[in-house]
Amino acid sequence: MFVDPRKIAIATAGFCAFLNLYSPQALLPALAHELGVGAAEISTIMTASALAIALTAPFTGVIADVLGRKRVITAAMLASWCRWRARRWRPT
C-alpha cells in the first residue's frame, strides 16, 4: 500500500495546529489556582483561541484560493518560524 508523503505532511500539519490549540486545556486547573480565578474565567483562554481561528479562517481560505494554498501555508510557516526565532534572540 502506497501512502502519498504529501498527505502525511498535511495530516501532520493539521494535527500540530490543533495540538497547539488544545494543549493548554491540561494547564487550566493549575492556571486557575495560580491566578486565583474560577473555572469560568480561566476557560476564556480556550474560547479566545477558538474564536480567533473561527474569525480568521474564512479570510485565510479566500486568500488561499487567490494566492494558492502552498504559498499561504509556506508564508504562515515562515512567519511562525520568524516569530519563534525572534523569541530565541530576545534577551531574558
Buried (B, 14 or more C-beta within 10 A) or exposed (E): EEEEEEEEEEEEEEEEEEEEBEEEEEEBEEEBEEEEEEEEEBBEBBEEBEEEEEEEEEEEEEBBEEEEEEEBBEEBEEEEEEEEEEEEEEEE
